[in-house]
Amino acid sequence: MATKSILKNIVIKNKKSCCSLINALETAKGKIRKEVVFSRDYRTATEDDIDKIF
């Protein structure tokens, strides 16, 4: 998933938009997620690792 879609602001201007958002969230709540299986090794980047990149 792209970062931009996670950080997107949602503007609700009317009751119909509000109901649509609530319905979408309630529908997503009941969905079963697929378990993620990593095909490669990974490690968590430390603050120092991130500083080295930039």
N, CA, C and O atoms as a CHARMM CRD file, in Angstrom:
* protein
*
  216
    1    1 MET  N      0.84600  -1.17200   0.00000 PROA 1      0.00000
    2    1 MET  CA     0.00000   0.00000   0.00000 PROA 1      0.00000
    3    1 MET  C      0.89000   1.23200   0.00000 PROA 1      0.00000
    4    1 MET  O      1.88600   1.30600   0.72000 PROA 1      0.00000
    5    2 ALA  N      0.51600   2.16700  -0.80100 PROA 2      0.00000
    6    2 ALA  CA     1.27900   3.40600  -0.89100 PROA 2      0.00000
    7    2 ALA  C      1.08300   4.24700   0.36700 PROA 2      0.00000
    8    2 ALA  O     -0.00200   4.26900   0.94800 PROA 2      0.00000
    9    3 THR  N      2.13400   4.93000   0.77400 PROA 3      0.00000
   10    3 THR  CA     2.06400   5.77100   1.96800 PROA 3      0.00000
   11    3 THR  C      1.06000   6.89700   1.80000 PROA 3      0.00000
   12    3 THR  O      0.39300   7.28200   2.76100 PROA 3      0.00000
   13    4 LYS  N      0.94500   7.42600   0.59100 PROA 4      0.00000
   14    4 LYS  CA     0.04400   8.55400   0.35800 PROA 4      0.00000
   15    4 LYS  C     -1.40200   8.18000   0.69100 PROA 4      0.00000
   16    4 LYS  O     -2.15100   9.00400   1.21500 PROA 4      0.00000
   17    5 SER  N     -1.79400   6.93800   0.38900 PROA 5      0.00000
   18    5 SER  CA    -3.16800   6.54300   0.66900 PROA 5      0.00000
   19    5 SER  C     -3.41400   6.38600   2.17000 PROA 5      0.00000
   20    5 SER  O     -4.54400   6.55200   2.63000 PROA 5      0.00000
   21    6 ILE  N     -2.37900   6.07200   2.93000 PROA 6      0.00000
   22    6 ILE  CA    -2.52600   5.94500   4.38200 PROA 6      0.00000
   23    6 ILE  C     -2.67900   7.32200   5.02200 PROA 6      0.00000
   24    6 ILE  O     -3.45100   7.48900   5.96500 PROA 6      0.00000
   25    7 LEU  N     -1.95300   8.29400   4.51600 PROA 7      0.00000
   26    7 LEU  CA    -1.91400   9.62100   5.11700 PROA 7      0.00000
   27    7 LEU  C     -2.94500  10.58300   4.54400 PROA 7      0.00000
   28    7 LEU  O     -2.94700  11.76200   4.89900 PROA 7      0.00000
   29    8 LYS  N     -3.80600  10.11400   3.68000 PROA 8      0.00000
   30    8 LYS  CA    -4.77900  10.98200   3.01800 PROA 8      0.00000
   31    8 LYS  C     -5.82800  11.49500   4.00700 PROA 8      0.00000
   32    8 LYS  O     -6.35500  10.73200   4.81700 PROA 8      0.00000
   33    9 ASN  N     -6.12000  12.77200   3.93400 PROA 9      0.00000
   34    9 ASN  CA    -7.17600  13.36600   4.75400 PROA 9      0.00000
   35    9 ASN  C     -8.53400  13.05500   4.13600 PROA 9      0.00000
   36    9 ASN  O     -8.68400  13.06800   2.91400 PROA 9      0.00000
   37   10 ILE  N     -9.50000  12.78300   4.96600 PROA 10     0.00000
   38   10 ILE  CA   -10.85200  12.51600   4.49500 PROA 10     0.00000
   39   10 ILE  C    -11.72400  13.69400   4.90600 PROA 10     0.00000
   40   10 ILE  O    -11.79200  14.04400   6.08500 PROA 10     0.00000
   41   11 VAL  N    -12.39000  14.30300   3.93200 PROA 11     0.00000
   42   11 VAL  CA   -13.26300  15.44000   4.19900 PROA 11     0.00000
   43   11 VAL  C    -14.70200  14.97200   4.01200 PROA 11     0.00000
   44   11 VAL  O    -15.08600  14.53900   2.92500 PROA 11     0.00000
   45   12 ILE  N    -15.48600  15.06000   5.06700 PROA 12     0.00000
   46   12 ILE  CA   -16.88500  14.65200   5.02200 PROA 12     0.00000
   47   12 ILE  C    -17.72000  15.92200   4.99000 PROA 12     0.00000
   48   12 ILE  O    -17.73200  16.70700   5.93800 PROA 12     0.00000
   49   13 LYS  N    -18.42800  16.10600   3.86200 PROA 13     0.00000
   50   13 LYS  CA   -19.17600  17.34400   3.67900 PROA 13     0.00000
   51   13 LYS  C    -20.67500  17.18400   3.88600 PROA 13     0.00000
   52   13 LYS  O    -21.38700  18.17300   4.06100 PROA 13     0.00000
   53   14 ASN  N    -21.16600  15.93200   3.86700 PROA 14     0.00000
   54   14 ASN  CA   -22.60100  15.75000   4.01400 PROA 14     0.00000
   55   14 ASN  C    -22.90900  14.40900   4.67800 PROA 14     0.00000
   56   14 ASN  O    -22.01600  13.59100   4.89500 PROA 14     0.00000
   57   15 LYS  N    -24.16400  14.20200   4.99100 PROA 15     0.00000
   58   15 LYS  CA   -24.59200  13.00400   5.71100 PROA 15     0.00000
   59   15 LYS  C    -24.37600  11.73900   4.87000 PROA 15     0.00000
   60   15 LYS  O    -24.03300  10.68800   5.41200 PROA 15     0.00000
   61   16 LYS  N    -24.57300  11.83500   3.56400 PROA 16     0.00000
   62   16 LYS  CA   -24.40500  10.68100   2.67900 PROA 16     0.00000
   63   16 LYS  C    -22.94800  10.20200   2.69900 PROA 16     0.00000
   64   16 LYS  O    -22.68800   9.00000   2.76000 PROA 16     0.00000
   65   17 SER  N    -22.01500  11.13100   2.64800 PROA 17     0.00000
   66   17 SER  CA   -20.59400  10.77900   2.70800 PROA 17     0.00000
   67   17 SER  C    -20.24700  10.13300   4.03800 PROA 17     0.00000
   68   17 SER  O    -19.47100   9.17900   4.08900 PROA 17     0.00000
   69   18 CYS  N    -20.81700  10.65000   5.10500 PROA 18     0.00000
   70   18 CYS  CA   -20.58600  10.10500   6.44200 PROA 18     0.00000
   71   18 CYS  C    -21.07800   8.65900   6.52000 PROA 18     0.00000
   72   18 CYS  O    -20.37200   7.78900   7.03100 PROA 18     0.00000
   73   19 CYS  N    -22.28300   8.40200   6.01600 PROA 19     0.00000
   74   19 CYS  CA   -22.84300   7.04800   6.03700 PROA 19     0.00000
   75   19 CYS  C    -22.00400   6.09800   5.18800 PROA 19     0.00000
   76   19 CYS  O    -21.80200   4.94400   5.56700 PROA 19     0.00000
   77   20 SER  N    -21.51600   6.57100   4.04900 PROA 20     0.00000
   78   20 SER  CA   -20.68000   5.73900   3.18200 PROA 20     0.00000
   79   20 SER  C    -19.38500   5.35100   3.87700 PROA 20     0.00000
   80   20 SER  O    -18.95700   4.19900   3.79800 PROA 20     0.00000
   81   21 LEU  N    -18.76300   6.29800   4.55200 PROA 21     0.00000
   82   21 LEU  CA   -17.52600   6.02100   5.27400 PROA 21     0.00000
   83   21 LEU  C    -17.76300   5.01200   6.39100 PROA 21     0.00000
   84   21 LEU  O    -16.99200   4.06400   6.54000 PROA 21     0.00000
   85   22 ILE  N    -18.80900   5.20200   7.17000 PROA 22     0.00000
   86   22 ILE  CA   -19.11300   4.28800   8.27000 PROA 22     0.00000
   87   22 ILE  C    -19.40100   2.88200   7.74400 PROA 22     0.00000
   88   22 ILE  O    -18.92600   1.89900   8.31200 PROA 22     0.00000
   89   23 ASN  N    -20.17400   2.78200   6.66600 PROA 23     0.00000
   90   23 ASN  CA   -20.45800   1.47000   6.07900 PROA 23     0.00000
   91   23 ASN  C    -19.18200   0.78400   5.59300 PROA 23     0.00000
   92   23 ASN  O    -19.01300  -0.41900   5.79000 PROA 23     0.00000
   93   24 ALA  N    -18.29200   1.53200   4.96500 PROA 24     0.00000
   94   24 ALA  CA   -17.02900   0.96800   4.47300 PROA 24     0.00000
   95   24 ALA  C    -16.17400   0.45900   5.62900 PROA 24     0.00000
   96   24 ALA  O    -15.59200  -0.62200   5.54200 PROA 24     0.00000
   97   25 LEU  N    -16.09500   1.23400   6.70900 PROA 25     0.00000
   98   25 LEU  CA   -15.30400   0.81600   7.86400 PROA 25     0.00000
   99   25 LEU  C    -15.89100  -0.41700   8.53900 PROA 25     0.00000
  100   25 LEU  O    -15.15300  -1.31900   8.93400 PROA 25     0.00000
  101   26 GLU  N    -17.21500  -0.46100   8.67300 PROA 26     0.00000
  102   26 GLU  CA   -17.85800  -1.61500   9.29400 PROA 26     0.00000
  103   26 GLU  C    -17.70500  -2.86800   8.43400 PROA 26     0.00000
  104   26 GLU  O    -17.53600  -3.96500   8.96700 PROA 26     0.00000
  105   27 THR  N    -17.76100  -2.71800   7.12100 PROA 27     0.00000
  106   27 THR  CA   -17.57700  -3.85300   6.22000 PROA 27     0.00000
  107   27 THR  C    -16.14300  -4.37300   6.29300 PROA 27     0.00000
  108   27 THR  O    -15.91900  -5.58300   6.30900 PROA 27     0.00000
  109   28 ALA  N    -15.18500  -3.46700   6.33800 PROA 28     0.00000
  110   28 ALA  CA   -13.77400  -3.85200   6.40600 PROA 28     0.00000
  111   28 ALA  C    -13.44500  -4.52800   7.72300 PROA 28     0.00000
  112   28 ALA  O    -12.56300  -5.38500   7.77600 PROA 28     0.00000
  113   29 LYS  N    -14.13900  -4.15700   8.78300 PROA 29     0.00000
  114   29 LYS  CA   -13.87000  -4.70900  10.11200 PROA 29     0.00000
  115   29 LYS  C    -14.07600  -6.21800  10.13900 PROA 29     0.00000
  116   29 LYS  O    -13.33100  -6.92500  10.81800 PROA 29     0.00000
  117   30 GLY  N    -15.05500  -6.71700   9.42600 PROA 30     0.00000
  118   30 GLY  CA   -15.36500  -8.13700   9.46500 PROA 30     0.00000
  119   30 GLY  C    -14.55100  -9.00300   8.52100 PROA 30     0.00000
  120   30 GLY  O    -14.66800 -10.22800   8.56500 PROA 30     0.00000
  121   31 LYS  N    -13.72700  -8.40200   7.66700 PROA 31     0.00000
  122   31 LYS  CA   -12.95400  -9.15300   6.67300 PROA 31     0.00000
  123   31 LYS  C    -11.77400  -9.85300   7.33000 PROA 31     0.00000
  124   31 LYS  O    -11.14900  -9.33000   8.25200 PROA 31     0.00000
  125   32 ILE  N    -11.48800 -11.04500   6.83300 PROA 32     0.00000
  126   32 ILE  CA   -10.34300 -11.80900   7.32300 PROA 32     0.00000
  127   32 ILE  C     -9.12100 -11.43600   6.48800 PROA 32     0.00000
  128   32 ILE  O     -9.17900 -11.39100   5.25900 PROA 32     0.00000
  129   33 ARG  N     -8.02500 -11.17300   7.17500 PROA 33     0.00000
  130   33 ARG  CA    -6.79800 -10.78300   6.49500 PROA 33     0.00000
  131   33 ARG  C     -6.00000 -12.01000   6.08900 PROA 33     0.00000
  132   33 ARG  O     -6.09300 -13.06500   6.71800 PROA 33     0.00000
  133   34 LYS  N     -5.21800 -11.86000   5.03400 PROA 34     0.00000
  134   34 LYS  CA    -4.27900 -12.90400   4.64500 PROA 34     0.00000
  135   34 LYS  C     -3.02500 -12.74100   5.48400 PROA 34     0.00000
  136   34 LYS  O     -2.57700 -11.62200   5.73600 PROA 34     0.00000
  137   35 GLU  N     -2.46100 -13.85700   5.91600 PROA 35     0.00000
  138   35 GLU  CA    -1.22600 -13.79200   6.68600 PROA 35     0.00000
  139   35 GLU  C     -0.07800 -13.50100   5.72700 PROA 35     0.00000
  140   35 GLU  O     -0.00800 -14.07300   4.63900 PROA 35     0.00000
  141   36 VAL  N      0.81000 -12.61700   6.13200 PROA 36     0.00000
  142   36 VAL  CA     1.94200 -12.23300   5.29500 PROA 36     0.00000
  143   36 VAL  C      3.09800 -13.17900   5.56700 PROA 36     0.00000
  144   36 VAL  O      3.49200 -13.38100   6.71600 PROA 36     0.00000
  145   37 VAL  N      3.64100 -13.75700   4.49900 PROA 37     0.00000
  146   37 VAL  CA     4.81200 -14.61800   4.60800 PROA 37     0.00000
  147   37 VAL  C      5.94400 -13.91700   3.86700 PROA 37     0.00000
  148   37 VAL  O      5.85400 -13.67600   2.66300 PROA 37     0.00000
  149   38 PHE  N      7.00300 -13.59400   4.59000 PROA 38     0.00000
  150   38 PHE  CA     8.12700 -12.88500   3.99600 PROA 38     0.00000
  151   38 PHE  C      9.00000 -13.86100   3.22400 PROA 38     0.00000
  152   38 PHE  O      9.35600 -14.92100   3.73700 PROA 38     0.00000
  153   39 SER  N      9.34400 -13.50500   1.99400 PROA 39     0.00000
  154   39 SER  CA    10.18400 -14.37400   1.16800 PROA 39     0.00000
  155   39 SER  C     11.67000 -14.06400   1.34500 PROA 39     0.00000
  156   39 SER  O     12.52500 -14.82300   0.88900 PROA 39     0.00000
  157   40 ARG  N     11.97000 -12.96200   2.00000 PROA 40     0.00000
  158   40 ARG  CA    13.35800 -12.57300   2.24900 PROA 40     0.00000
  159   40 ARG  C     13.52800 -12.21800   3.71400 PROA 40     0.00000
  160   40 ARG  O     12.55900 -11.93200   4.41800 PROA 40     0.00000
  161   41 ASP  N     14.78100 -12.24100   4.16400 PROA 41     0.00000
  162   41 ASP  CA    15.07600 -11.82500   5.53200 PROA 41     0.00000
  163   41 ASP  C     14.85100 -10.32300   5.66400 PROA 41     0.00000
  164   41 ASP  O     14.96100  -9.58500   4.68500 PROA 41     0.00000
  165   42 TYR  N     14.54300  -9.88500   6.84700 PROA 42     0.00000
  166   42 TYR  CA    14.34900  -8.46000   7.10000 PROA 42     0.00000
  167   42 TYR  C     14.86100  -8.12600   8.48700 PROA 42     0.00000
  168   42 TYR  O     15.06600  -9.00500   9.32300 PROA 42     0.00000
  169   43 ARG  N     15.06100  -6.85400   8.71000 PROA 43     0.00000
  170   43 ARG  CA    15.42200  -6.37200  10.04300 PROA 43     0.00000
  171   43 ARG  C     14.80600  -4.99800  10.22900 PROA 43     0.00000
  172   43 ARG  O     14.54100  -4.29500   9.25300 PROA 43     0.00000
  173   44 THR  N     14.58200  -4.62100  11.44700 PROA 44     0.00000
  174   44 THR  CA    14.00000  -3.32400  11.75400 PROA 44     0.00000
  175   44 THR  C     15.10300  -2.27000  11.73900 PROA 44     0.00000
  176   44 THR  O     16.14200  -2.43400  12.37900 PROA 44     0.00000
  177   45 ALA  N     14.86700  -1.19400  11.00700 PROA 45     0.00000
  178   45 ALA  CA    15.85300  -0.12200  10.91200 PROA 45     0.00000
  179   45 ALA  C     15.85500   0.69100  12.19900 PROA 45     0.00000
  180   45 ALA  O     14.80200   1.03500  12.73700 PROA 45     0.00000
  181   46 THR  N     17.03300   0.98600  12.67200 PROA 46     0.00000
  182   46 THR  CA    17.17600   1.82600  13.84800 PROA 46     0.00000
  183   46 THR  C     17.19900   3.29000  13.41300 PROA 46     0.00000
  184   46 THR  O     17.25900   3.59500  12.22100 PROA 46     0.00000
  185   47 GLU  N     17.15200   4.16500  14.36900 PROA 47     0.00000
  186   47 GLU  CA    17.21600   5.60800  14.05800 PROA 47     0.00000
  187   47 GLU  C     18.53400   5.95400  13.38700 PROA 47     0.00000
  188   47 GLU  O     18.57300   6.79100  12.48500 PROA 47     0.00000
  189   48 ASP  N     19.62100   5.31000  13.82500 PROA 48     0.00000
  190   48 ASP  CA    20.92700   5.55900  13.22100 PROA 48     0.00000
  191   48 ASP  C     20.96400   5.08100  11.75900 PROA 48     0.00000
  192   48 ASP  O     21.55200   5.74400  10.90500 PROA 48     0.00000
  193   49 ASP  N     20.33500   3.92900  11.47200 PROA 49     0.00000
  194   49 ASP  CA    20.27500   3.43300  10.09600 PROA 49     0.00000
  195   49 ASP  C     19.55600   4.43300   9.19100 PROA 49     0.00000
  196   49 ASP  O     19.98000   4.67600   8.06100 PROA 49     0.00000
  197   50 ILE  N     18.49000   4.99700   9.68600 PROA 50     0.00000
  198   50 ILE  CA    17.71500   5.96000   8.90100 PROA 50     0.00000
  199   50 ILE  C     18.52700   7.23000   8.68800 PROA 50     0.00000
  200   50 ILE  O     18.49600   7.80900   7.60200 PROA 50     0.00000
  201   51 ASP  N     19.25000   7.66800   9.70700 PROA 51     0.00000
  202   51 ASP  CA    20.11600   8.85200   9.56700 PROA 51     0.00000
  203   51 ASP  C     21.18400   8.62600   8.50700 PROA 51     0.00000
  204   51 ASP  O     21.50900   9.54700   7.75700 PROA 51     0.00000
  205   52 LYS  N     21.74000   7.40600   8.42900 PROA 52     0.00000
  206   52 LYS  CA    22.76700   7.09400   7.43400 PROA 52     0.00000
  207   52 LYS  C     22.19700   7.17000   6.01100 PROA 52     0.00000
  208   52 LYS  O     22.90000   7.57200   5.08500 PROA 52     0.00000
  209   53 ILE  N     20.94000   6.79000   5.83700 PROA 53     0.00000
  210   53 ILE  CA    20.32000   6.81700   4.51600 PROA 53     0.00000
  211   53 ILE  C     20.17600   8.25700   4.03000 PROA 53     0.00000
  212   53 ILE  O     20.39600   8.54700   2.85400 PROA 53     0.00000
  213   54 PHE  N     19.80700   9.15100   4.93500 PROA 54     0.00000
  214   54 PHE  CA    19.56700  10.53900   4.55300 PROA 54     0.00000
  215   54 PHE  C     20.76800  11.40000   4.86800 PROA 54     0.00000
  216   54 PHE  O     20.74900  12.60400   4.61400 PROA 54     0.00000
